[in-house]
């Protein structure tokens, strides 16, 4: 697992969030359920407000509390500055940062796709970060979902952006 180290310029997102946490692996249940809810109730409003039929989507771990392991998980899209938000959406700004970017393994089925995301997150924290010349930076981590993860593709994958600073 070798990531690409990149300087991300930051961006403004608009989306919807759910509060969850690491305790009892609640995030592993809450986040997939929230994606389902977002897909059914919010995606169309964001796309309509942008005036497009498709756009990359982001899953952002934000407002993380290291003492409790609780955080908000925002699902949304890159948003033009000053553009009005759909009802109930929130604006979230990601500051510029250095990221290690990991691609999940190509997956043909929904189950393999979901498992690949979880496995990649675990490998980042269990294997890569402890052995690398980098350490996690206190910033938002996020996932980027683009055309490579469309259902029906035999090689679905996403990118995971882990903020880093040199050790």
Wavefront OBJ file of the C-alpha trace (Angstrom):
o trace
v 0.000 0.000 0.000
v 1.817 3.053 -1.289
v -0.069 6.335 -1.272
v 0.536 9.407 -3.348
v 1.553 12.398 -1.205
v -0.146 15.528 -2.499
v -0.822 19.123 -1.555
v -4.583 19.594 -1.634
v -5.656 23.224 -2.198
v -8.693 22.927 0.048
v -12.307 23.326 -1.039
v -15.777 24.335 -0.003
v -18.359 21.580 0.242
v -22.107 21.519 0.687
v -23.755 18.496 2.177
v -25.559 16.757 4.969
v -24.081 15.111 8.037
v -24.713 12.477 10.665
v -23.190 12.313 14.153
v -21.466 9.011 14.968
v -18.388 7.640 16.677
v -15.841 4.896 17.050
v -17.346 3.458 20.262
v -18.868 0.073 19.595
v -17.959 0.496 15.900
v -21.073 2.679 15.514
v -19.447 4.418 12.549
v -19.373 1.121 10.609
v -23.173 0.956 10.863
v -24.085 4.644 10.819
v -22.054 5.746 7.809
v -23.352 3.152 5.298
v -26.910 3.790 6.543
v -26.389 7.524 6.145
v -25.097 7.112 2.581
v -28.333 5.261 1.808
v -30.389 8.064 3.378
v -28.349 10.737 1.567
v -28.773 8.934 -1.780
v -32.542 8.757 -1.352
v -33.181 12.191 0.176
v -30.364 14.672 -0.492
v -28.254 13.881 -3.568
v -30.862 15.093 -6.070
v -31.233 18.451 -4.288
v -27.489 19.095 -4.380
v -27.228 18.136 -8.059
v -30.247 20.277 -8.976
v -28.797 23.277 -7.124
v -25.534 22.792 -9.031
v -27.400 22.396 -12.316
v -25.740 19.100 -13.201
v -26.586 15.404 -13.338
v -23.363 14.118 -11.794
v -20.561 15.410 -9.586
v -17.877 13.838 -7.429
v -19.069 13.259 -3.875
v -17.103 13.432 -0.661
v -17.433 11.697 2.682
v -15.694 13.833 5.311
v -14.870 12.960 8.912
v -15.225 16.325 10.626
v -15.544 17.778 14.109
v -13.676 14.769 15.514
v -13.403 14.653 19.306
v -10.251 12.664 20.172
v -11.399 12.229 23.787
v -14.674 10.491 22.947
v -14.023 9.243 19.393
v -17.217 10.941 18.258
v -17.426 12.866 14.998
v -19.701 14.100 12.266
v -19.605 12.451 8.854
v -20.566 14.850 6.083
v -21.573 13.636 2.627
v -21.627 16.283 -0.044
v -20.232 17.884 -3.148
v -17.764 20.627 -3.966
v -19.665 23.895 -3.825
v -19.076 27.222 -5.612
v -18.363 30.135 -3.289
v -21.504 32.180 -2.656
v -23.776 29.632 -4.347
v -27.051 29.166 -2.419
v -27.445 25.952 -0.437
v -30.375 23.569 -0.747
v -32.668 23.517 2.279
v -31.083 21.740 5.234
v -27.603 21.553 3.682
v -24.531 22.865 5.453
v -21.446 24.510 4.006
v -18.126 23.039 5.127
v -14.675 24.393 4.288
v -11.646 22.123 4.032
v -8.413 24.084 4.458
v -5.374 23.355 2.269
v -3.266 20.484 3.599
v -0.810 17.724 2.724
v -2.513 14.369 2.179
v -1.510 10.779 1.640
v -3.989 9.540 -0.970
v -4.891 5.844 -0.978
v -7.017 4.098 -3.610
v -9.181 1.218 -2.450
v -8.732 -2.109 -4.243
v -10.874 -2.546 -7.376
v -14.116 -4.348 -6.509
v -16.825 -5.900 -8.661
v -19.565 -6.342 -6.051
v -21.177 -3.977 -3.543
v -19.995 -6.167 -0.663
v -16.388 -6.183 -1.903
v -16.535 -2.429 -2.525
v -17.725 -1.708 1.036
v -15.225 -4.186 2.506
v -12.408 -2.594 0.490
v -13.194 0.816 1.962
v -13.171 -0.507 5.550
v -10.034 -2.592 4.923
v -8.181 0.383 3.408
v -9.051 2.633 6.358
v -7.854 -0.047 8.776
v -4.616 -0.622 6.849
v -3.854 3.117 6.831
v -3.983 3.321 10.627
v -2.782 -0.176 11.501
v 0.036 -0.587 8.963
v 0.966 2.423 6.873
v 1.003 5.311 9.364
v 3.046 3.491 12.054
v 5.679 2.427 9.496
v 5.861 5.604 7.394
v 7.843 8.820 7.628
v 4.512 10.596 8.103
v 2.114 10.991 11.004
v -1.573 11.835 10.982
v -2.259 15.562 10.969
v -5.110 16.983 13.057
v -7.322 17.737 10.069
v -10.292 16.230 8.318
v -9.895 12.911 6.556
v -12.102 12.375 3.541
v -13.148 9.993 0.812
v -13.624 11.045 -2.814
v -16.283 9.193 -4.800
v -16.065 9.853 -8.537
v -17.038 8.006 -11.719
v -14.757 5.110 -10.798
v -17.200 3.940 -8.127
v -20.416 3.831 -10.136
v -22.535 0.726 -9.475
v -22.138 -1.931 -12.148
v -18.469 -1.234 -12.807
v -16.316 -4.348 -12.417
v -13.457 -2.336 -10.871
v -15.125 0.101 -8.451
v -12.855 2.127 -6.195
v -12.532 5.419 -4.321
v -9.686 7.523 -2.964
v -9.121 8.098 0.744
v -7.324 11.295 1.757
v -5.435 11.052 5.052
v -3.925 14.379 6.199
v -0.266 13.993 7.142
v 2.746 15.877 8.453
v 6.357 14.666 8.522
v 7.495 12.847 11.679
l 1 2 3 4 5 6 7 8 9 10 11 12 13 14 15 16 17 18 19 20 21 22 23 24 25 26 27 28 29 30 31 32 33 34 35 36 37 38 39 40 41 42 43 44 45 46 47 48 49 50 51 52 53 54 55 56 57 58 59 60 61 62 63 64 65 66 67 68 69 70 71 72 73 74 75 76 77 78 79 80 81 82 83 84 85 86 87 88 89 90 91 92 93 94 95 96 97 98 99 100 101 102 103 104 105 106 107 108 109 110 111 112 113 114 115 116 117 118 119 120 121 122 123 124 125 126 127 128 129 130 131 132 133 134 135 136 137 138 139 140 141 142 143 144 145 146 147 148 149 150 151 152 153 154 155 156 157 158 159 160 161 162 163 164 165 166 167
